[in-house]
Amino acid sequence: MSQQIRHNPLWSMAIPPAGLAILALSWLAPDIPGLVALIVLGLIGNVIASVHHAEVIAHRVGEPFGTLVLALAVTIIEVALIVSMMLSGGADAAGLARDTVFAAIMIILNGIIGASLLVGGRRHGVQGFRLDGVNAALGALTVIAVFTLILPNYSTSAAGPVYTSSQLIFVAIAVLLLFVAFTLFQTIGHRDYFLPTDEDEDDPDKHAAQPTTRDALTSLALLLVALVAVVLSAKAISPSIEAALGAFGAPAATLGILIAAIVLMPESVAAIRAAHSNRLQTSLNLAIGSAIASIGLTVPVVAVLAVVMGWPLQLGLDMKQTLLLVLSLFVVSISLRTGRTTVLPGVVHLVIFAAYLFLSFVP
């Protein structure tokens, strides 16, 4: 029992059913004051709980399967939030998927990686990682990002920033294929490219007891409950979020940034903690893998939804966003080109991230 509690503390076991209880209360008594705030707290709590349980499963199965579990858990949450808000917003939410995916990429490439390099570099000076794995991941990410967020502006069968139905299906299949190919490359074909390096010596959890099979199965069950709670909570609060943003006159892309920030909040902490513990390889696996999964799974799902519902799915970025995306992909390829990194690239990425946030609110 003590082992069970150590890997799955009481808060992690209590939050998922509590989130469902709050939702049940909202259905039975929808006029209770402060109900939306409770649902928001339940949503955030279940995002944190879901990633905790994904981490327990990750610790059990090892690298690089562990970071893949985290990336998939986060992406499932992201897809659920996008789909639920698109269903509630209809054709008016045609650009939500683009805004959320773009926000996730900018948060990951500049916010998470920048903070990880800064924190890890300040503590350890120089950190190493496996260049072959990172190069492969960045190559797949670049193609997926360009196909999804830039190419729609330059196709001629339909006026940008949208694809025709046939183009949309082709791109959805292409990015899904690249995601599957990268996942197989990471977990089967060249797993050694993504294993921690010999320099990963300061991890306080390196010699920690591995979760038992019972721990992992408990976390799997609670992870499923937490994901269900996230989906239902997002659907319940989406009208209130959109109304609040409209009342404050926030730009349309703000909703996408908010969704991505909520989803990636616990993952950001996990990646920064890994870099602080001199596990930069794990940090980069988590960050870049999540970026690939974010597009590789989100786009096919929303593409099918858009085709079935007959909505014009807006994917292409405007010129300012395109420049920021290209700049981010270019700089990250330079920052991670040698297999070793320091503080300065972290500062550079955080400056790009600050510019992205500022220009999103002051376009």
KAFENLIN-V293292 format. One record per pair of residues at least 12 apart in sequence whose C-alpha atoms are under 8 Angstrom apart, sorted by the first residue. I is the first residue (numbers start at 0). GAP is how many residues later the second one is. Records with the same first field share a line. If there is no record, write none. Layout:
I: GAP ; GAP
//
This chain:
2: 208
3: 210 ; 211
6: 49 ; 204 ; 208
7: 45 ; 48 ; 207 ; 211
11: 37 ; 40 ; 41
12: 209
14: 27 ; 30 ; 31 ; 34 ; 211
15: 29 ; 30 ; 33 ; 206 ; 209 ; 210 ; 213
16: 208 ; 209
17: 24
18: 20 ; 23 ; 24 ; 26 ; 27 ; 207 ; 210
19: 209
21: 16 ; 17 ; 20
22: 16 ; 206 ; 209 ; 210
35: 201 ; 204
38: 194 ; 197 ; 198
39: 193 ; 197
41: 187 ; 191
42: 186 ; 187 ; 190 ; 191
43: 218
45: 180 ; 181 ; 183 ; 184
46: 30 ; 179 ; 180 ; 183 ; 215 ; 216 ; 219
47: 217 ; 218
48: 174 ; 177
49: 23 ; 172 ; 173 ; 174 ; 176 ; 177
50: 19 ; 22 ; 23 ; 172 ; 215 ; 216
52: 166 ; 167 ; 169 ; 170
53: 12 ; 15 ; 16 ; 19 ; 165 ; 166 ; 169
54: 14 ; 15
55: 155 ; 159 ; 160 ; 163
56: 12 ; 154 ; 159 ; 162 ; 163
57: 12
58: 151 ; 152
59: 150 ; 151 ; 152 ; 153 ; 156
62: 131 ; 132 ; 133
63: 122 ; 123 ; 127 ; 130 ; 131 ; 221
64: 122
66: 215 ; 218 ; 219 ; 222
67: 218 ; 221 ; 222
69: 197 ; 216
70: 215 ; 218 ; 219 ; 222
71: 218 ; 221
73: 189 ; 190 ; 193 ; 216
74: 215 ; 218 ; 219 ; 222 ; 223
75: 151
76: 150 ; 153 ; 154 ; 186
77: 181 ; 182 ; 185 ; 216 ; 220
78: 218 ; 219 ; 222
79: 150 ; 151 ; 154
80: 149 ; 150 ; 153 ; 154 ; 178
81: 14 ; 15 ; 18
82: 219
83: 147 ; 150 ; 151 ; 154
84: 149 ; 150 ; 153
87: 147 ; 150 ; 151
89: 221
90: 220 ; 221
93: 217 ; 218 ; 219 ; 220
94: 218 ; 219 ; 220
95: 157 ; 159 ; 160
96: 159 ; 201 ; 202 ; 205 ; 218
97: 51 ; 158 ; 216 ; 217 ; 218 ; 219
98: 154 ; 156 ; 157 ; 158
99: 153 ; 155 ; 156 ; 157 ; 159 ; 160
100: 155 ; 159 ; 193 ; 194 ; 197
101: 47
102: 153 ; 154 ; 157
103: 153 ; 156 ; 157 ; 160 ; 187 ; 190
104: 186
105: 219 ; 222 ; 247 ; 250
106: 153 ; 154 ; 246
107: 179 ; 180 ; 182 ; 183
108: 178 ; 179 ; 182 ; 219 ; 220 ; 223 ; 240
109: 218 ; 239 ; 240 ; 242 ; 243
110: 238 ; 239 ; 242
111: 156 ; 159 ; 160 ; 175
112: 170 ; 171 ; 174 ; 233 ; 236
113: 231 ; 232 ; 233 ; 234 ; 235 ; 236
114: 157 ; 231 ; 232 ; 235
115: 155 ; 156 ; 157 ; 159 ; 160 ; 164 ; 167 ; 230
116: 158 ; 163 ; 224 ; 225 ; 226 ; 228 ; 229
117: 224 ; 225 ; 226 ; 227 ; 228 ; 229
118: 153 ; 156 ; 157 ; 224
119: 152 ; 155 ; 156 ; 157 ; 158 ; 160 ; 222 ; 223
120: 220 ; 221 ; 222
121: 220 ; 221
122: 153
123: 154
124: 217 ; 218
125: 214 ; 215 ; 216
126: 72 ; 151 ; 153 ; 213 ; 214 ; 215
127: 69 ; 71 ; 152 ; 153 ; 211 ; 212 ; 213
128: 67 ; 68 ; 151 ; 152 ; 210 ; 211
129: 63 ; 64 ; 65 ; 66 ; 67 ; 151 ; 209
130: 62 ; 205 ; 206 ; 207 ; 208
131: 61
132: 53 ; 60 ; 61
133: 60 ; 150 ; 151 ; 202
134: 198 ; 202
136: 45 ; 151 ; 152 ; 155
137: 150 ; 195
139: 38 ; 39 ; 42 ; 152
140: 147 ; 150 ; 151
141: 187
143: 31 ; 34 ; 148 ; 151 ; 152
144: 150
146: 24 ; 28
147: 23 ; 147 ; 151 ; 167 ; 168
148: 166 ; 167 ; 168 ; 173
149: 165 ; 166 ; 167 ; 172
150: 165
151: 163 ; 164
152: 163 ; 164
159: 154 ; 156
160: 153 ; 154 ; 155 ; 156
161: 150 ; 151 ; 152 ; 153 ; 154
162: 150 ; 151 ; 152
164: 142
167: 135
168: 131 ; 134 ; 135
171: 124 ; 127 ; 128 ; 131
172: 127
174: 120 ; 121 ; 124 ; 125
175: 120 ; 121 ; 124
177: 118
178: 113 ; 114 ; 117 ; 118
193: 87 ; 88 ; 91
194: 86 ; 87
195: 83 ; 84 ; 85 ; 86
196: 82 ; 84
198: 79
199: 77 ; 78 ; 79 ; 80
200: 77
201: 75 ; 76 ; 77
202: 71 ; 74 ; 75 ; 76
203: 73
241: 13
249: 111
250: 109 ; 110
252: 107
253: 106 ; 107
266: 19
269: 13
270: 12 ; 13 ; 15 ; 16
323: 28 ; 32
327: 21 ; 24
330: 18
331: 17
//
